[in-house]
Amino acid sequence: MIDLYYSGGSGGNFLLHLILLSKQHICSFNGYPPSTDDNFNEIFADVFNTQWDILENWKDSEIIPDNVVVSSKIFTPISFTCLFCNIDKFVKVKPHILARSNTSISVYANPVLLDKLVRYKINTHNKHDAIAGVINKQIESRILIGKKLSDIVDHGFSLNEIVSTSGQNVCDALSIPYTQAHADFVARWTYMHPPHIRTLLLN
């Protein structure tokens, strides 16, 4: 089993879907029937198309994974945990990460990229939160959580490395097949961002 942790933003879903594209892992999604060996490929295809058919704000089409226990004879289950700006939640989760035998992974952005991502999101989509103190606190919390996660999980993936390798670094680390679908998805996710953030992702 894989346990995926992240500190907020679209990067968590990005990494989850990148892994699921190899068709070797399984999870359930809120609003869909429980995933099984028989229905998962169909469910994931619908979730993927809905999630990334973005008109303006990726949150509008976000579909949250449901961490119910999935029993499968074909796929490896993957769980999904967001620790959004919550260092106390990280402190509670940390012993479980260290104690479990599952493969643990995380995704994070470097401080400069994260700063731009958070400010863009808040100023564009959450104008009522566009207060310096709120923005700075969120940035500091997510940088701290991202760093702490990458220090203790089995594999910590930076968004820049995923983009620069078109996702192959993730597949190689997890020993899963890499296909053109991964490269296409990484390009699609990268270009859904505005030019100034896209430049940071590509460098």
TORPA-4810 file (N, C-alpha, C, O; in nm, 3 decimals):
<nodes>
NODE_1_0.084_-0.120_0.000_0.000_0.000_0.000_0.087_0.125_0.000_0.196_0.125_0.057_M
NODE_2_0.038_0.231_-0.064_0.107_0.359_-0.065_0.024_0.460_0.013_-0.097_0.468_-0.002_I
NODE_3_0.092_0.537_0.098_0.028_0.647_0.170_0.085_0.778_0.115_0.205_0.802_0.123_D
NODE_4_-0.002_0.861_0.059_0.039_0.988_-0.002_0.002_1.102_0.091_-0.113_1.112_0.136_L
NODE_5_0.098_1.188_0.120_0.076_1.303_0.207_0.118_1.431_0.133_0.214_1.431_0.055_Y
NODE_6_0.044_1.540_0.160_0.084_1.667_0.101_0.028_1.781_0.185_-0.055_1.759_0.274_Y
NODE_7_0.075_1.903_0.157_0.041_2.016_0.243_-0.064_2.109_0.185_-0.089_2.216_0.241_S
NODE_8_-0.126_2.070_0.073_-0.233_2.152_0.016_-0.206_2.186_-0.130_-0.096_2.165_-0.180_G
NODE_9_-0.308_2.238_-0.198_-0.296_2.274_-0.338_-0.327_2.158_-0.431_-0.368_2.051_-0.387_G
NODE_10_-0.308_2.182_-0.562_-0.343_2.079_-0.660_-0.236_1.971_-0.673_-0.257_1.869_-0.740_S
NODE_11_-0.119_1.992_-0.608_-0.010_1.897_-0.621_-0.042_1.758_-0.571_0.007_1.659_-0.626_G
NODE_12_-0.125_1.748_-0.466_-0.161_1.617_-0.413_-0.240_1.535_-0.513_-0.209_1.418_-0.537_G
NODE_13_-0.343_1.597_-0.572_-0.421_1.528_-0.674_-0.337_1.499_-0.798_-0.352_1.396_-0.863_N
NODE_14_-0.248_1.593_-0.829_-0.158_1.574_-0.943_-0.074_1.448_-0.926_-0.067_1.366_-1.018_F
NODE_15_-0.011_1.432_-0.810_0.071_1.313_-0.786_-0.015_1.187_-0.780_0.024_1.084_-0.836_L
NODE_16_-0.130_1.193_-0.714_-0.219_1.077_-0.706_-0.258_1.029_-0.845_-0.246_0.910_-0.874_L
NODE_17_-0.304_1.119_-0.929_-0.350_1.081_-1.062_-0.234_1.034_-1.150_-0.251_0.947_-1.234_H
NODE_18_-0.117_1.093_-1.130_0.001_1.048_-1.204_0.030_0.901_-1.175_0.061_0.824_-1.266_L
NODE_19_0.020_0.863_-1.049_0.043_0.723_-1.009_-0.067_0.633_-1.064_-0.040_0.524_-1.114_I
NODE_20_-0.191_0.679_-1.053_-0.304_0.597_-1.098_-0.303_0.572_-1.249_-0.359_0.474_-1.296_L
NODE_21_-0.239_0.660_-1.324_-0.233_0.640_-1.469_-0.159_0.513_-1.508_-0.177_0.463_-1.619_L
NODE_22_-0.076_0.460_-1.419_-0.005_0.335_-1.450_-0.095_0.213_-1.435_-0.055_0.102_-1.471_S
NODE_23_-0.215_0.233_-1.382_-0.315_0.126_-1.371_-0.266_0.009_-1.284_-0.295_-0.107_-1.312_K
NODE_24_-0.192_0.043_-1.179_-0.147_-0.059_-1.085_-0.194_-0.030_-0.942_-0.173_-0.111_-0.852_Q
NODE_25_-0.259_0.085_-0.921_-0.304_0.124_-0.788_-0.453_0.158_-0.791_-0.512_0.179_-0.897_H
NODE_26_-0.511_0.164_-0.673_-0.656_0.183_-0.662_-0.690_0.266_-0.539_-0.623_0.257_-0.436_I
NODE_27_-0.794_0.348_-0.551_-0.853_0.416_-0.437_-0.998_0.444_-0.471_-1.040_0.429_-0.586_C
NODE_28_-1.075_0.484_-0.371_-1.213_0.524_-0.396_-1.223_0.675_-0.398_-1.131_0.744_-0.351_S
NODE_29_-1.333_0.728_-0.451_-1.351_0.872_-0.461_-1.488_0.911_-0.407_-1.587_0.841_-0.428_F
NODE_30_-1.493_1.024_-0.339_-1.620_1.076_-0.289_-1.716_1.099_-0.406_-1.678_1.154_-0.509_N
NODE_31_-1.840_1.057_-0.387_-1.941_1.076_-0.489_-1.949_0.963_-0.590_-2.031_0.968_-0.682_G
NODE_32_-1.865_0.862_-0.575_-1.865_0.747_-0.666_-1.887_0.618_-0.586_-1.863_0.617_-0.465_Y
NODE_33_-1.932_0.511_-0.650_-1.943_0.382_-0.581_-1.806_0.338_-0.531_-1.704_0.378_-0.588_P
NODE_34_-1.801_0.257_-0.427_-1.671_0.204_-0.381_-1.596_0.138_-0.496_-1.654_0.064_-0.575_P
NODE_35_-1.467_0.164_-0.504_-1.388_0.107_-0.614_-1.366_-0.042_-0.594_-1.343_-0.089_-0.482_S
NODE_36_-1.372_-0.116_-0.704_-1.345_-0.260_-0.704_-1.254_-0.290_-0.824_-1.231_-0.204_-0.909_T
NODE_37_-1.205_-0.413_-0.829_-1.123_-0.452_-0.943_-1.200_-0.437_-1.074_-1.141_-0.407_-1.178_D
NODE_38_-1.331_-0.458_-1.069_-1.412_-0.456_-1.191_-1.447_-0.315_-1.238_-1.460_-0.292_-1.358_D
NODE_39_-1.463_-0.220_-1.145_-1.513_-0.089_-1.188_-1.410_0.024_-1.182_-1.439_0.135_-1.226_N
NODE_40_-1.290_-0.004_-1.129_-1.201_0.109_-1.102_-1.154_0.181_-1.227_-1.151_0.305_-1.229_F
NODE_41_-1.118_0.109_-1.331_-1.068_0.177_-1.452_-1.172_0.273_-1.508_-1.139_0.383_-1.553_N
NODE_42_-1.298_0.232_-1.506_-1.406_0.318_-1.556_-1.425_0.439_-1.463_-1.441_0.551_-1.511_E
NODE_43_-1.423_0.415_-1.331_-1.439_0.525_-1.236_-1.325_0.625_-1.250_-1.348_0.746_-1.255_I
NODE_44_-1.202_0.575_-1.255_-1.088_0.666_-1.263_-1.090_0.748_-1.391_-1.055_0.866_-1.389_F
NODE_45_-1.130_0.688_-1.502_-1.137_0.762_-1.628_-1.233_0.879_-1.615_-1.205_0.989_-1.663_A
NODE_46_-1.347_0.856_-1.550_-1.445_0.964_-1.531_-1.392_1.070_-1.435_-1.406_1.189_-1.460_D
NODE_47_-1.331_1.026_-1.324_-1.275_1.119_-1.227_-1.166_1.204_-1.292_-1.164_1.326_-1.274_V
NODE_48_-1.077_1.142_-1.366_-0.966_1.212_-1.429_-1.017_1.318_-1.525_-0.971_1.433_-1.522_F
NODE_49_-1.111_1.281_-1.610_-1.163_1.376_-1.709_-1.237_1.492_-1.642_-1.227_1.606_-1.686_N
NODE_50_-1.311_1.461_-1.535_-1.384_1.566_-1.463_-1.289_1.656_-1.386_-1.301_1.779_-1.391_T
NODE_51_-1.194_1.597_-1.316_-1.101_1.672_-1.232_-1.021_1.774_-1.312_-1.002_1.887_-1.267_Q
NODE_52_-0.975_1.736_-1.429_-0.883_1.822_-1.502_-0.946_1.896_-1.619_-0.876_1.955_-1.701_W
NODE_53_-1.079_1.892_-1.628_-1.150_1.974_-1.727_-1.175_2.110_-1.662_-1.287_2.142_-1.621_D
NODE_54_-1.070_2.190_-1.653_-1.072_2.312_-1.573_-1.111_2.432_-1.658_-1.048_2.460_-1.760_I
NODE_55_-1.216_2.501_-1.616_-1.260_2.620_-1.687_-1.196_2.745_-1.628_-1.155_2.835_-1.702_L
NODE_56_-1.187_2.753_-1.495_-1.129_2.871_-1.431_-1.046_2.833_-1.309_-0.928_2.865_-1.300_E
NODE_57_-1.110_2.764_-1.213_-1.044_2.731_-1.087_-1.045_2.581_-1.069_-1.151_2.519_-1.072_N
NODE_58_-0.928_2.521_-1.050_-0.920_2.374_-1.039_-1.001_2.321_-0.922_-1.045_2.207_-0.924_W
NODE_59_-1.022_2.404_-0.818_-1.100_2.358_-0.702_-1.245_2.330_-0.739_-1.311_2.249_-0.675_K
NODE_60_-1.295_2.399_-0.843_-1.435_2.382_-0.881_-1.464_2.240_-0.931_-1.577_2.193_-0.919_D
NODE_61_-1.364_2.174_-0.985_-1.385_2.038_-1.038_-1.311_1.932_-0.958_-1.302_1.817_-1.000_S
NODE_62_-1.257_1.971_-0.842_-1.180_1.877_-0.760_-1.267_1.764_-0.708_-1.378_1.787_-0.660_E
NODE_63_-1.216_1.642_-0.716_-1.284_1.525_-0.661_-1.192_1.464_-0.557_-1.081_1.421_-0.589_I
NODE_64_-1.240_1.459_-0.433_-1.157_1.415_-0.321_-1.158_1.263_-0.310_-1.264_1.202_-0.315_I
NODE_65_-1.042_1.202_-0.296_-1.039_1.057_-0.272_-1.104_1.023_-0.138_-1.100_1.101_-0.044_P
NODE_66_-1.164_0.906_-0.132_-1.227_0.857_-0.011_-1.140_0.743_0.043_-1.123_0.640_-0.022_D
NODE_67_-1.084_0.765_0.161_-0.987_0.667_0.214_-1.052_0.546_0.282_-1.007_0.502_0.387_N
NODE_68_-1.157_0.495_0.221_-1.213_0.369_0.271_-1.116_0.257_0.231_-1.042_0.270_0.133_V
NODE_69_-1.118_0.151_0.306_-1.030_0.038_0.275_-1.079_-0.031_0.148_-1.195_-0.071_0.139_V
NODE_70_-0.991_-0.043_0.052_-1.026_-0.106_-0.075_-0.958_-0.242_-0.081_-0.836_-0.253_-0.066_V
NODE_71_-1.038_-0.344_-0.103_-0.984_-0.479_-0.115_-0.968_-0.511_-0.263_-1.064_-0.503_-0.339_S
NODE_72_-0.846_-0.548_-0.303_-0.821_-0.573_-0.445_-0.723_-0.689_-0.462_-0.629_-0.705_-0.385_S
NODE_73_-0.749_-0.768_-0.565_-0.657_-0.876_-0.601_-0.566_-0.835_-0.716_-0.473_-0.907_-0.752_K
NODE_74_-0.594_-0.717_-0.774_-0.521_-0.671_-0.892_-0.435_-0.549_-0.861_-0.319_-0.541_-0.900_I
NODE_75_-0.496_-0.452_-0.791_-0.432_-0.324_-0.770_-0.375_-0.310_-0.629_-0.417_-0.380_-0.536_F
NODE_76_-0.279_-0.219_-0.614_-0.226_-0.183_-0.482_-0.301_-0.060_-0.431_-0.304_0.042_-0.500_T
NODE_77_-0.362_-0.066_-0.313_-0.436_0.049_-0.261_-0.344_0.169_-0.233_-0.226_0.152_-0.200_P
NODE_78_-0.399_0.288_-0.246_-0.326_0.410_-0.215_-0.417_0.501_-0.132_-0.532_0.525_-0.169_I
NODE_79_-0.365_0.552_-0.022_-0.442_0.645_0.062_-0.391_0.787_0.039_-0.282_0.807_-0.015_S
NODE_80_-0.471_0.885_0.082_-0.448_1.024_0.043_-0.478_1.114_0.163_-0.591_1.119_0.210_F
NODE_81_-0.375_1.185_0.212_-0.395_1.268_0.331_-0.341_1.408_0.307_-0.224_1.426_0.275_T
NODE_82_-0.429_1.508_0.324_-0.389_1.648_0.313_-0.369_1.705_0.453_-0.457_1.694_0.538_C
NODE_83_-0.253_1.766_0.476_-0.223_1.827_0.606_-0.224_1.979_0.592_-0.138_2.047_0.649_L
NODE_84_-0.318_2.033_0.519_-0.321_2.173_0.479_-0.298_2.269_0.596_-0.384_2.284_0.683_F
NODE_85_-0.182_2.335_0.596_-0.150_2.441_0.693_-0.175_2.399_0.837_-0.206_2.483_0.921_C
NODE_86_-0.162_2.270_0.867_-0.199_2.222_1.000_-0.083_2.144_1.060_-0.077_2.021_1.047_N
NODE_87_0.008_2.213_1.125_0.125_2.147_1.182_0.086_2.053_1.294_0.153_1.952_1.317_I
NODE_88_-0.023_2.084_1.366_-0.069_1.994_1.473_-0.113_1.860_1.414_-0.089_1.755_1.474_D
NODE_89_-0.178_1.864_1.298_-0.220_1.740_1.233_-0.098_1.660_1.190_-0.097_1.538_1.199_K
NODE_90_0.004_1.731_1.141_0.128_1.662_1.104_0.188_1.591_1.224_0.231_1.476_1.214_F
NODE_91_0.192_1.659_1.338_0.250_1.601_1.460_0.176_1.473_1.498_0.238_1.376_1.542_V
NODE_92_0.044_1.472_1.480_-0.035_1.353_1.512_-0.011_1.240_1.412_-0.011_1.123_1.448_K
NODE_93_0.009_1.277_1.287_0.024_1.177_1.181_0.165_1.119_1.177_0.184_1.003_1.139_V
NODE_94_0.265_1.198_1.217_0.406_1.158_1.204_0.435_1.019_1.263_0.500_0.939_1.195_K
NODE_95_0.390_0.986_1.385_0.420_0.852_1.439_0.366_0.740_1.352_0.427_0.633_1.342_P
NODE_96_0.250_0.763_1.288_0.190_0.660_1.202_0.274_0.641_1.076_0.291_0.529_1.028_H
NODE_97_0.328_0.753_1.022_0.413_0.743_0.903_0.537_0.661_0.935_0.576_0.573_0.859_I
NODE_98_0.597_0.690_1.049_0.721_0.624_1.087_0.701_0.477_1.123_0.790_0.395_1.104_L
NODE_99_0.582_0.445_1.177_0.559_0.311_1.228_0.507_0.214_1.122_0.527_0.093_1.134_A
NODE_100_0.441_0.266_1.019_0.376_0.177_0.923_0.475_0.120_0.823_0.576_0.182_0.792_R
NODE_101_0.443_0.001_0.775_0.528_-0.065_0.676_0.492_-0.024_0.533_0.563_-0.061_0.439_S
NODE_102_0.382_0.052_0.516_0.343_0.096_0.382_0.450_0.189_0.323_0.527_0.250_0.397_N
NODE_103_0.453_0.198_0.192_0.539_0.297_0.126_0.477_0.434_0.144_0.361_0.454_0.108_T
NODE_104_0.552_0.530_0.197_0.500_0.664_0.219_0.566_0.762_0.122_0.686_0.756_0.098_S
NODE_105_0.484_0.851_0.066_0.533_0.948_-0.031_0.473_1.085_-0.003_0.370_1.095_0.063_I
NODE_106_0.538_1.189_-0.052_0.482_1.324_-0.040_0.520_1.404_-0.162_0.611_1.367_-0.237_S
NODE_107_0.449_1.515_-0.183_0.482_1.607_-0.291_0.491_1.746_-0.230_0.413_1.781_-0.141_V
NODE_108_0.588_1.825_-0.278_0.607_1.957_-0.220_0.660_2.053_-0.326_0.712_2.012_-0.430_Y
NODE_109_0.644_2.182_-0.296_0.698_2.287_-0.383_0.811_2.357_-0.311_0.809_2.371_-0.188_A
NODE_110_0.911_2.402_-0.386_1.018_2.478_-0.322_0.961_2.611_-0.271_0.857_2.655_-0.321_N
NODE_111_1.026_2.676_-0.175_0.968_2.796_-0.112_0.931_2.907_-0.210_0.826_2.970_-0.193_P
NODE_112_1.013_2.932_-0.312_0.982_3.039_-0.406_0.857_3.006_-0.486_0.769_3.091_-0.502_V
NODE_113_0.848_2.882_-0.536_0.731_2.839_-0.612_0.607_2.840_-0.524_0.502_2.888_-0.567_L
NODE_114_0.617_2.787_-0.403_0.502_2.783_-0.314_0.451_2.922_-0.281_0.330_2.945_-0.276_L
NODE_115_0.542_3.015_-0.259_0.503_3.154_-0.232_0.416_3.208_-0.345_0.312_3.268_-0.320_D
NODE_116_0.459_3.188_-0.469_0.385_3.238_-0.585_0.252_3.165_-0.601_0.150_3.227_-0.633_K
NODE_117_0.252_3.034_-0.579_0.128_2.956_-0.592_0.023_3.002_-0.492_-0.092_3.022_-0.529_L
NODE_118_0.063_3.018_-0.365_-0.033_3.057_-0.262_-0.085_3.198_-0.286_-0.205_3.222_-0.275_V
NODE_119_0.003_3.290_-0.319_-0.041_3.428_-0.342_-0.133_3.437_-0.463_-0.231_3.511_-0.461_R
NODE_120_-0.103_3.361_-0.567_-0.190_3.361_-0.685_-0.327_3.305_-0.650_-0.429_3.363_-0.688_Y
NODE_121_-0.330_3.193_-0.579_-0.458_3.130_-0.545_-0.544_3.221_-0.459_-0.663_3.238_-0.485_K
NODE_122_-0.485_3.278_-0.356_-0.562_3.361_-0.264_-0.608_3.490_-0.333_-0.725_3.528_-0.320_I
NODE_123_-0.520_3.555_-0.404_-0.556_3.682_-0.467_-0.656_3.665_-0.580_-0.733_3.756_-0.611_N
NODE_124_-0.654_3.547_-0.643_-0.744_3.523_-0.756_-0.878_3.464_-0.714_-0.983_3.504_-0.765_T
NODE_125_-0.875_3.368_-0.621_-0.996_3.292_-0.591_-1.049_3.312_-0.449_-1.164_3.278_-0.422_H
NODE_126_-0.969_3.367_-0.360_-1.013_3.385_-0.222_-0.979_3.527_-0.176_-0.902_3.546_-0.081_N
NODE_127_-1.037_3.625_-0.243_-1.001_3.764_-0.216_-1.028_3.804_-0.072_-0.962_3.893_-0.019_K
NODE_128_-1.127_3.740_-0.006_-1.155_3.775_0.133_-1.042_3.731_0.226_-1.034_3.776_0.340_H
NODE_129_-0.955_3.642_0.177_-0.841_3.597_0.258_-0.711_3.670_0.221_-0.605_3.641_0.276_D
NODE_130_-0.721_3.765_0.128_-0.601_3.831_0.078_-0.550_3.934_0.178_-0.549_4.054_0.150_A
NODE_131_-0.509_3.886_0.293_-0.453_3.968_0.399_-0.311_3.920_0.421_-0.286_3.799_0.427_I
NODE_132_-0.217_4.012_0.433_-0.076_3.974_0.443_-0.051_3.868_0.548_0.021_3.772_0.523_A
NODE_133_-0.110_3.884_0.667_-0.088_3.789_0.775_-0.138_3.650_0.740_-0.072_3.550_0.770_G
NODE_134_-0.256_3.644_0.676_-0.314_3.515_0.638_-0.226_3.447_0.533_-0.194_3.328_0.544_V
NODE_135_-0.186_3.523_0.433_-0.104_3.467_0.326_0.030_3.418_0.380_0.071_3.305_0.352_I
NODE_136_0.096_3.501_0.457_0.229_3.465_0.509_0.223_3.343_0.600_0.311_3.258_0.596_N
NODE_137_0.118_3.335_0.683_0.105_3.221_0.773_0.083_3.092_0.694_0.140_2.988_0.727_K
NODE_138_0.001_3.101_0.590_-0.025_2.982_0.509_0.102_2.936_0.438_0.131_2.816_0.433_Q
NODE_139_0.177_3.030_0.384_0.301_2.996_0.316_0.400_2.931_0.413_0.458_2.827_0.382_I
NODE_140_0.418_2.992_0.530_0.512_2.939_0.629_0.472_2.799_0.673_0.558_2.712_0.686_E
NODE_141_0.343_2.777_0.698_0.295_2.646_0.744_0.318_2.540_0.637_0.363_2.429_0.668_S
NODE_142_0.288_2.574_0.512_0.300_2.474_0.407_0.447_2.442_0.376_0.480_2.328_0.346_R
NODE_143_0.534_2.542_0.382_0.676_2.516_0.364_0.727_2.424_0.473_0.801_2.329_0.447_I
NODE_144_0.687_2.453_0.598_0.733_2.373_0.711_0.683_2.229_0.701_0.760_2.135_0.719_L
NODE_145_0.554_2.212_0.673_0.497_2.078_0.663_0.560_2.001_0.547_0.594_1.884_0.560_I
NODE_146_0.575_2.069_0.432_0.636_2.004_0.317_0.777_1.955_0.347_0.814_1.845_0.307_G
NODE_147_0.854_2.037_0.418_0.991_1.998_0.454_0.991_1.881_0.551_1.066_1.785_0.534_K
NODE_148_0.907_1.889_0.652_0.903_1.782_0.753_0.857_1.651_0.691_0.910_1.544_0.724_K
NODE_149_0.759_1.657_0.600_0.714_1.536_0.533_0.825_1.474_0.450_0.849_1.354_0.457_L
NODE_150_0.893_1.557_0.371_0.997_1.503_0.282_1.113_1.442_0.360_1.186_1.358_0.307_S
NODE_151_1.129_1.484_0.485_1.237_1.429_0.568_1.206_1.289_0.622_1.298_1.215_0.657_D
NODE_152_1.078_1.253_0.630_1.045_1.125_0.696_0.979_1.022_0.604_0.977_0.904_0.637_I
NODE_153_0.924_1.065_0.490_0.860_0.968_0.402_0.965_0.892_0.323_1.081_0.933_0.316_V
NODE_154_0.924_0.781_0.263_1.016_0.701_0.181_1.059_0.777_0.056_1.174_0.769_0.014_D
NODE_155_0.965_0.851_-0.004_0.995_0.926_-0.126_0.926_1.062_-0.119_0.804_1.070_-0.110_H
NODE_156_1.004_1.170_-0.124_0.948_1.304_-0.132_0.975_1.360_-0.271_1.090_1.368_-0.314_G
NODE_157_0.867_1.398_-0.342_0.881_1.444_-0.481_0.855_1.594_-0.489_0.750_1.642_-0.445_F
NODE_158_0.949_1.668_-0.545_0.926_1.810_-0.567_0.853_1.829_-0.699_0.873_1.753_-0.794_S
NODE_159_0.767_1.930_-0.704_0.693_1.956_-0.826_0.787_1.985_-0.942_0.761_1.943_-1.055_L
NODE_160_0.895_2.057_-0.916_0.989_2.089_-1.023_1.053_1.964_-1.083_1.071_1.955_-1.204_N
NODE_161_1.086_1.867_-0.997_1.147_1.744_-1.047_1.046_1.661_-1.126_1.081_1.600_-1.227_E
NODE_162_0.922_1.660_-1.081_0.819_1.587_-1.155_0.802_1.647_-1.294_0.795_1.576_-1.394_I
NODE_163_0.795_1.780_-1.298_0.776_1.848_-1.426_0.897_1.829_-1.517_0.882_1.803_-1.636_V
NODE_164_1.018_1.842_-1.463_1.138_1.834_-1.546_1.160_1.694_-1.603_1.222_1.679_-1.709_S
NODE_165_1.109_1.591_-1.535_1.123_1.453_-1.585_0.995_1.403_-1.650_0.986_1.287_-1.690_T
NODE_166_0.894_1.492_-1.661_0.763_1.453_-1.716_0.702_1.336_-1.638_0.627_1.256_-1.694_S
NODE_167_0.733_1.329_-1.510_0.674_1.227_-1.424_0.750_1.097_-1.415_0.713_1.009_-1.338_G
NODE_168_0.856_1.083_-1.493_0.928_0.955_-1.494_0.997_0.928_-1.361_1.012_0.812_-1.322_Q
NODE_169_1.039_1.034_-1.290_1.106_1.013_-1.160_1.013_0.945_-1.061_1.058_0.863_-0.980_N
NODE_170_0.883_0.977_-1.066_0.785_0.914_-0.977_0.770_0.766_-1.012_0.774_0.680_-0.924_V
NODE_171_0.752_0.739_-1.140_0.734_0.601_-1.183_0.857_0.516_-1.153_0.845_0.402_-1.109_C
NODE_172_0.974_0.572_-1.176_1.097_0.498_-1.148_1.111_0.468_-0.999_1.147_0.356_-0.961_D
NODE_173_1.082_0.567_-0.914_1.096_0.549_-0.770_1.000_0.444_-0.717_1.033_0.369_-0.624_A
NODE_174_0.881_0.438_-0.776_0.778_0.345_-0.729_0.773_0.216_-0.811_0.688_0.130_-0.787_L
NODE_175_0.864_0.204_-0.907_0.872_0.083_-0.991_0.740_0.052_-1.061_0.693_-0.061_-1.059_S
NODE_176_0.683_0.155_-1.122_0.560_0.137_-1.197_0.584_0.180_-1.342_0.672_0.261_-1.368_I
NODE_177_0.506_0.125_-1.437_0.529_0.155_-1.578_0.512_0.303_-1.609_0.422_0.369_-1.557_P
NODE_178_0.599_0.354_-1.695_0.591_0.493_-1.741_0.545_0.493_-1.886_0.598_0.418_-1.969_Y
NODE_179_0.446_0.576_-1.917_0.389_0.579_-2.051_0.376_0.723_-2.101_0.402_0.818_-2.027_T
NODE_180_0.338_0.737_-2.225_0.316_0.870_-2.282_0.204_0.943_-2.209_0.202_1.066_-2.203_Q
NODE_181_0.110_0.867_-2.153_0.000_0.930_-2.079_0.052_1.011_-1.960_-0.004_1.114_-1.926_A
NODE_182_0.159_0.964_-1.898_0.219_1.039_-1.787_0.276_1.171_-1.836_0.251_1.277_-1.778_H
NODE_183_0.353_1.166_-1.944_0.412_1.288_-1.999_0.305_1.388_-2.042_0.318_1.508_-2.018_A
NODE_184_0.199_1.337_-2.104_0.090_1.424_-2.149_0.021_1.491_-2.031_-0.013_1.609_-2.036_D
NODE_185_0.001_1.414_-1.924_-0.067_1.469_-1.807_0.019_1.575_-1.738_-0.032_1.679_-1.697_F
NODE_186_0.148_1.549_-1.725_0.236_1.647_-1.662_0.234_1.779_-1.742_0.229_1.887_-1.684_V
NODE_187_0.238_1.768_-1.874_0.232_1.889_-1.958_0.098_1.959_-1.939_0.093_2.082_-1.932_A
NODE_188_-0.009_1.884_-1.932_-0.143_1.942_-1.914_-0.153_2.015_-1.781_-0.204_2.127_-1.775_R
NODE_189_-0.104_1.952_-1.675_-0.109_2.015_-1.541_-0.021_2.139_-1.537_-0.061_2.241_-1.480_W
NODE_190_0.097_2.132_-1.597_0.189_2.245_-1.596_0.126_2.366_-1.666_0.134_2.478_-1.616_T
NODE_191_0.064_2.343_-1.780_0.012_2.454_-1.860_-0.126_2.501_-1.815_-0.184_2.589_-1.878_Y
NODE_192_-0.179_2.443_-1.708_-0.303_2.499_-1.652_-0.270_2.618_-1.561_-0.360_2.689_-1.518_M
NODE_193_-0.141_2.639_-1.533_-0.099_2.749_-1.448_-0.070_2.874_-1.531_-0.038_2.863_-1.650_H
NODE_194_-0.082_2.992_-1.470_-0.050_3.115_-1.542_0.098_3.120_-1.576_0.178_3.051_-1.514_P
NODE_195_0.136_3.202_-1.674_0.275_3.202_-1.724_0.382_3.222_-1.617_0.485_3.155_-1.622_P
NODE_196_0.360_3.311_-1.520_0.467_3.337_-1.422_0.492_3.217_-1.331_0.604_3.198_-1.285_H
NODE_197_0.388_3.136_-1.305_0.406_3.015_-1.225_0.460_2.902_-1.312_0.542_2.822_-1.268_I
NODE_198_0.414_2.897_-1.434_0.463_2.796_-1.527_0.615_2.809_-1.545_0.686_2.708_-1.553_R
NODE_199_0.663_2.930_-1.552_0.808_2.953_-1.565_0.884_2.896_-1.446_0.991_2.837_-1.463_T
NODE_200_0.828_2.913_-1.326_0.893_2.858_-1.206_0.890_2.706_-1.206_0.985_2.642_-1.161_L
NODE_201_0.781_2.647_-1.254_0.770_2.502_-1.260_0.869_2.442_-1.359_0.919_2.331_-1.339_L
NODE_202_0.897_2.514_-1.465_0.982_2.463_-1.572_1.130_2.490_-1.549_1.214_2.448_-1.629_L
NODE_203_1.162_2.560_-1.440_1.301_2.594_-1.413_1.348_2.539_-1.278_1.463_2.559_-1.240_N
</nodes>
